[in-house]
């Protein structure tokens, strides 16, 4: 479970920005459904939702999590592949001269195997500037602290790192090195990062393949999806294999004289020979006669004949099921695109009402109908907007004073009225009309 995520000097986030999943003790709404009780002092939110104008930075915040995950997972491997000359794909805040030569900061607090960890690093394009790992049992203590290539290790609490201080390159995370060596605590933390599911709600690439494979291999998941999609008037579904239309490369090779192109065509032929078939999802709809009596079912090619919303919903069910079943963290950008509001609410509701394994959902949306006290607590709602200098700022609805927001406030109306910020301001003036019509 994520407790907090912090980022600084990355994409549109110039200053230190913190997304907290800690439930506010003063809020009493939905304590039995929307939060996870850790102990008497700490309660964690199951979900968080981000609102904001287009280009405000919502996606950038989620991408910052993705960058941190990818760096932890790939740091050691990528350095080897690039002969230790790896440059990090870092995207600093570029609208200020102050940040050009400043490192970027990433930190995440989380709970893994009932232990609270705080891990982070400062990174530049070609090196790790700083890195740290703390854990909390009765109190927080450091496991290791790194300042460039100087590493200080807790000899009592983190024995697995002893003797490895000089083995890490300047462009490799110490945590990643230890995990690669099979060290227990470090491997567990890297595995925790691996279990953060990050998907994009605009396109289905990535999780589409996962969902289809799981439909073929997991009968329980198949039945779960089948039960769910009955709400879409789909009576059944199946997976089949269809032939891939091959290009006649032999004919092209006979006409071609350039040896390099012939070699390229031969390589393509080898790839085609290994991918002669691909999975195809089929759905079935009921067919009725003139007296509305069921007489048959009609087969639909899912990708070609179903609506875009239906396709998105079904492909989302794979990561939804995996996250809920295994207690993972799911991060979704543009969750509400192509979906009816009621379906989006139902998907979010799984995390609030049917969440037995402490899973979490963090998503960015535009749908104002979700912004209400029946769906979320105040501390689950966040707004992102850019200041006059082009830097994104993040604020929780729970941080507003009670004269602006109460538990019974109409969150959606107040948001559209601009009381919380993070909305576009667009004035229709005569100049616009003149530019169109002269």
C-alpha positions in Angstrom: 0.0 0.0 0.0 1.2 3.5 -0.8 1.3 5.9 2.1 2.8 8.9 0.3 4.5 9.7 -3.0 6.7 12.8 -3.4 8.3 14.3 -6.5 10.3 17.5 -7.3 11.7 18.9 -10.6 10.1 16.4 -12.9 8.0 17.4 -15.9 5.6 20.1 -14.8 6.3 19.7 -11.1 9.0 22.2 -10.2 8.6 22.3 -6.4 8.2 19.4 -3.9 4.8 17.9 -4.4 3.2 15.2 -2.1 0.3 12.9 -2.9 -0.8 11.5 0.5 -3.0 8.4 0.9 -3.2 8.9 4.6 -6.9 9.3 5.8 -7.7 12.4 7.7 -8.7 11.5 11.3 -11.2 14.4 11.5 -13.3 13.0 8.6 -15.7 10.3 9.7 -17.5 9.6 6.4 -17.1 6.1 5.0 -14.7 4.9 7.6 -16.0 1.4 7.2 -15.6 1.2 3.4 -13.1 3.7 2.1 -10.1 3.3 4.4 -7.7 0.6 5.5 -7.0 0.6 9.2 -3.3 -0.1 9.8 -3.1 0.7 13.5 -4.4 3.2 16.0 -2.3 5.9 14.5 -2.5 5.2 10.7 -5.4 4.7 8.3 -4.8 4.5 4.5 -7.2 5.5 1.8 -8.2 2.8 -0.7 -8.6 5.3 -3.6 -7.6 8.8 -4.7 -8.9 10.7 -7.7 -7.2 13.6 -9.5 -9.1 16.5 -11.2 -7.7 19.4 -13.2 -7.7 21.4 -16.4 -6.2 19.9 -19.6 -2.4 20.1 -19.4 -2.6 20.9 -15.7 -0.2 18.0 -14.7 -2.5 15.1 -13.7 -0.8 12.7 -16.1 2.6 14.1 -15.2 2.1 13.1 -11.6 1.1 9.6 -12.6 4.1 9.4 -15.0 6.4 10.4 -12.1 5.3 7.2 -10.3 5.9 5.3 -13.5 9.4 6.8 -13.9 10.3 5.9 -10.3 9.1 2.3 -10.8 10.9 1.9 -14.1 14.2 3.3 -12.6 14.0 0.9 -9.7 13.3 -2.1 -11.9 15.7 -1.4 -14.7 18.6 0.6 -13.2 21.1 -2.3 -13.0 20.1 -4.0 -16.2 20.1 -0.9 -18.3 23.6 0.1 -17.0 24.9 -3.2 -18.2 23.3 -3.0 -21.6 24.8 0.5 -22.1 28.3 -0.5 -20.9 27.8 1.6 -17.8 27.3 4.8 -19.8 23.5 4.9 -19.3 21.7 8.2 -19.4 18.5 8.3 -17.5 15.4 9.4 -19.5 14.9 12.2 -17.1 12.5 15.1 -17.9 13.2 18.0 -15.6 11.1 21.1 -15.2 12.3 23.3 -18.1 10.4 26.6 -17.5 12.9 27.8 -14.9 16.7 28.3 -15.0 16.7 27.3 -11.4 16.0 23.6 -12.2 18.3 23.1 -15.2 21.3 22.0 -13.1 19.3 20.7 -10.2 18.6 17.0 -9.5 15.1 15.5 -9.5 13.7 14.0 -6.4 11.5 10.9 -5.9 10.3 9.3 -2.7 7.6 6.8 -1.8 6.4 5.6 1.6 4.6 2.2 1.6 3.7 -0.8 3.6 5.1 -4.2 2.5 4.7 -7.4 4.6 3.3 -5.3 7.5 6.5 -3.1 7.6 6.5 0.6 6.7 9.3 1.6 4.3 10.4 5.0 3.0 12.6 4.8 -0.1 13.8 7.5 -2.4 16.5 8.9 -4.6 17.7 12.1 -6.2 18.8 11.6 -9.7 20.5 13.5 -12.5 20.8 12.6 -16.2 23.9 10.5 -15.7 24.2 9.6 -12.0 22.5 9.0 -8.7 23.0 12.0 -6.5 21.5 10.6 -3.3 19.5 7.5 -2.3 18.0 6.3 1.0 16.0 3.5 2.6 14.3 3.7 6.0 11.9 1.2 7.7 9.7 1.5 10.8 9.1 -1.1 13.4 8.7 0.7 16.7 10.4 3.8 15.3 11.8 4.9 11.9 15.5 4.0 11.4 17.7 4.1 8.3 18.8 1.0 6.5 21.2 2.8 4.2 21.9 6.4 3.1 23.8 7.4 0.0 25.5 10.6 -1.0 26.8 10.2 -4.5 29.2 7.2 -4.1 29.5 7.4 -0.3 27.1 4.8 1.2 26.4 4.5 4.9 24.8 1.2 6.0 23.0 0.3 9.2 25.2 -2.6 10.3 22.5 -4.0 12.6 19.3 -3.7 10.6 20.7 -4.1 7.0 23.4 -6.7 7.1 22.6 -7.8 3.6 24.3 -4.6 2.2 27.6 -5.0 4.0 30.5 -5.3 1.7 28.6 -4.1 -1.3 29.2 -0.4 -0.9 31.9 -0.2 -3.5 30.3 -2.5 -6.1 27.6 0.0 -7.2 28.2 2.3 -10.2 27.3 6.0 -10.1 24.4 5.4 -12.5 22.9 2.4 -10.7 20.6 2.4 -7.7 22.1 0.6 -4.7 18.7 -1.0 -4.0 18.6 -2.4 -7.6 22.1 -3.8 -7.2 21.2 -5.6 -3.9 18.0 -7.0 -5.4 19.9 -8.3 -8.4 22.2 -10.1 -6.0 19.2 -11.8 -4.4 19.3 -9.9 -1.1 16.1 -10.6 0.9 14.9 -7.1 2.0 16.0 -5.4 -1.2 14.4 -8.1 -3.4 11.1 -7.7 -1.5 11.0 -4.0 -2.1 11.8 -4.3 -5.8 9.0 -6.9 -6.0 6.7 -4.5 -4.4 7.5 -1.9 -7.1 6.9 -4.6 -9.7 3.3 -5.0 -8.4 2.3 -1.4 -9.1 0.0 -1.7 -12.2 0.1 1.4 -14.3 -2.2 1.7 -17.4 -3.5 4.4 -19.7 -7.3 4.7 -20.0 -7.1 6.3 -23.5 -5.6 3.3 -25.3 -5.7 -0.4 -24.5 -2.2 -1.4 -25.4 -0.5 -3.5 -22.8 -3.4 -4.5 -20.6 -5.4 -5.7 -23.6 -2.9 -8.5 -24.1 -2.9 -9.3 -20.4 -6.7 -9.5 -20.3 -7.0 -11.8 -23.3 -4.3 -14.1 -22.0 -6.0 -14.3 -18.6 -9.3 -15.1 -20.2 -7.7 -18.1 -21.9 -5.8 -19.3 -18.8 -7.9 -18.5 -15.8 -11.4 -20.0 -15.6 -12.4 -18.1 -12.5 -11.5 -14.8 -14.1 -13.4 -15.9 -17.3 -16.5 -16.5 -15.3 -16.1 -13.3 -13.4 -15.9 -11.3 -16.6 -18.8 -13.2 -18.1 -20.9 -12.3 -15.1 -19.9 -8.6 -15.3 -20.5 -8.1 -19.0 -24.1 -9.3 -18.8 -24.8 -5.7 -17.8 -23.8 -4.9 -21.4 -26.3 -7.3 -22.9 -23.5 -9.7 -23.9 -24.7 -13.3 -23.3 -21.3 -15.0 -23.7 -17.7 -14.6 -25.0 -14.9 -16.8 -26.3 -11.3 -16.5 -27.5 -10.3 -17.9 -30.9 -7.2 -17.9 -33.0 -7.3 -16.3 -36.5 -4.7 -16.4 -39.3 -2.6 -13.4 -39.7 -2.7 -12.1 -43.3 0.9 -12.5 -44.6 2.5 -10.2 -47.1 3.8 -12.0 -50.2 7.4 -11.4 -49.4 8.7 -14.0 -51.9 7.3 -12.0 -54.8 8.9 -8.8 -53.4 12.3 -10.5 -53.0 12.2 -11.8 -56.6 11.7 -8.2 -57.9 14.3 -6.6 -55.5 18.0 -6.3 -56.4 19.3 -4.5 -53.3 20.9 -7.2 -51.1 20.2 -5.3 -47.9 16.5 -5.0 -48.6 16.4 -8.7 -49.5 18.0 -9.5 -46.2 15.4 -7.3 -44.4 12.5 -9.1 -46.2 14.0 -12.5 -45.2 14.1 -11.4 -41.6 10.5 -10.3 -41.8 9.6 -13.7 -43.2 11.2 -15.4 -40.2 9.1 -13.2 -37.8 5.9 -14.0 -39.7 6.6 -17.7 -39.6 6.6 -17.5 -35.8 3.4 -15.4 -35.6 1.0 -17.1 -38.0 -1.9 -16.8 -35.6 -3.3 -14.2 -33.2 -5.9 -14.3 -30.5 -9.3 -12.9 -31.3 -12.1 -12.2 -28.8 -15.7 -13.0 -29.8 -18.9 -11.9 -28.1 -22.4 -13.3 -28.4 -25.6 -11.4 -28.4 -29.2 -12.8 -28.2 -31.3 -12.8 -31.4 -35.1 -12.7 -31.2 -38.0 -13.3 -33.7 -40.8 -11.0 -34.5 -42.6 -12.0 -31.3 -39.5 -11.2 -29.2 -38.9 -14.9 -28.5 -35.2 -15.8 -28.2 -34.2 -18.0 -31.2 -30.4 -17.8 -31.4 -27.2 -15.9 -30.6 -25.2 -13.8 -33.0 -21.4 -13.8 -33.0 -19.6 -10.4 -32.9 -16.0 -9.8 -33.7 -15.2 -7.9 -30.5 -12.6 -5.5 -31.8 -14.6 -4.7 -35.0 -18.2 -4.8 -33.9 -18.4 -3.8 -30.3 -18.4 -0.1 -29.1 -15.3 1.6 -28.0 -16.7 1.9 -24.4 -17.4 -1.9 -24.3 -13.9 -2.7 -25.5 -12.3 -0.4 -22.9 -14.4 -1.8 -20.1 -13.6 -5.4 -20.8 -9.9 -4.9 -21.3 -9.8 -3.0 -18.0 -11.2 -6.0 -16.2 -7.9 -7.8 -16.4 -5.8 -5.4 -14.4 -8.8 -4.7 -12.1 -9.1 -8.4 -11.2 -5.3 -8.8 -10.8 -5.1 -5.7 -8.5 -8.0 -6.7 -6.3 -7.1 -10.3 -6.0 -3.4 -9.7 -5.2 -3.7 -6.5 -3.1 -1.7 -4.4 -5.6 -1.8 -0.7 -6.5 -3.5 0.3 -9.7 -2.8 3.7 -11.3 -5.0 4.7 -14.3 -4.7 7.8 -16.3 -8.0 9.0 -18.0 -10.0 6.3 -16.3 -13.4 7.8 -17.4 -12.7 8.2 -21.1 -15.1 6.1 -23.3 -17.0 5.0 -20.2 -20.5 5.9 -18.9 -20.4 7.5 -15.5 -22.3 4.6 -13.9 -19.7 2.1 -15.1 -16.8 4.2 -13.9 -18.5 4.5 -10.4 -19.0 0.7 -10.4 -15.3 0.1 -11.2 -14.3 2.4 -8.4 -16.8 0.8 -6.1 -15.0 -2.5 -6.3 -12.1 -0.9 -4.4 -14.4 0.6 -1.8 -16.9 -2.3 -1.3 -15.3 -5.5 -2.5 -11.7 -4.9 -1.5 -10.5 -7.7 0.8 -6.8 -7.7 0.1 -6.0 -4.0 0.7 -5.7 -2.9 -2.9 -5.5 0.7 -3.9 -6.6 2.8 -6.9 -5.2 6.1 -8.0 -6.8 7.7 -11.1 -7.0 10.9 -13.1 -10.4 11.8 -14.5 -12.5 14.6 -16.0 -16.0 13.3 -15.3 -17.6 15.8 -12.9 -20.4 13.4 -12.0 -17.9 11.4 -9.9 -17.1 14.4 -7.8 -19.6 13.9 -5.1 -19.9 12.9 -1.4 -21.7 9.7 -2.3 -18.6 8.3 -4.1 -15.6 9.8 -2.3 -14.4 11.3 1.0 -13.0 14.8 0.9 -9.4 13.6 1.5 -9.7 11.3 -1.5 -10.2 14.1 -4.0 -7.2 16.1 -5.4 -6.9 19.0 -7.7 -4.0 19.8 -10.0 -3.5 23.2 -11.6 -0.6 25.3 -12.9 0.5 28.5 -11.4 1.5 31.7 -13.3 5.0 30.3 -13.8 3.8 27.1 -15.5 4.5 24.8 -12.5 1.9 22.2 -11.4 0.5 22.4 -7.9 -1.4 19.7 -6.1 -4.0 20.3 -3.4 -6.5 18.0 -1.6 -10.1 18.9 -1.1 -9.6 17.9 2.5 -7.2 20.9 2.9 -9.8 23.5 2.1 -11.2 25.4 5.1 -14.7 24.5 6.3 -16.1 27.8 5.0 -15.4 26.5 1.5 -16.1 22.8 1.8 -18.1 20.7 4.2 -19.1 17.1 4.1 -22.5 18.1 2.8 -21.2 20.5 0.1 -22.0 20.0 -3.6 -18.5 19.2 -4.6 -19.2 19.2 -8.4 -21.0 22.5 -8.4 -18.4 24.2 -6.3 -15.7 22.9 -8.6 -17.4 24.1 -11.7 -17.9 27.5 -10.0 -14.2 27.7 -9.6 -14.2 27.5 -5.8 -11.5 24.9 -5.7 -9.5 26.1 -8.7 -8.1 23.6 -11.3 -10.7 24.6 -14.0 -10.1 26.2 -17.4 -11.1 29.8 -17.8 -12.1 30.7 -21.3 -13.7 33.9 -22.3 -15.6 34.4 -25.5 -14.7 37.9 -26.8 -15.2 39.8 -30.0 -11.6 39.2 -31.1 -12.3 35.5 -31.6 -15.4 36.3 -33.7 -13.4 38.8 -35.8 -10.7 36.3 -36.5 -13.2 33.8 -37.7 -15.6 36.0 -39.7 -13.5 39.1 -40.4 
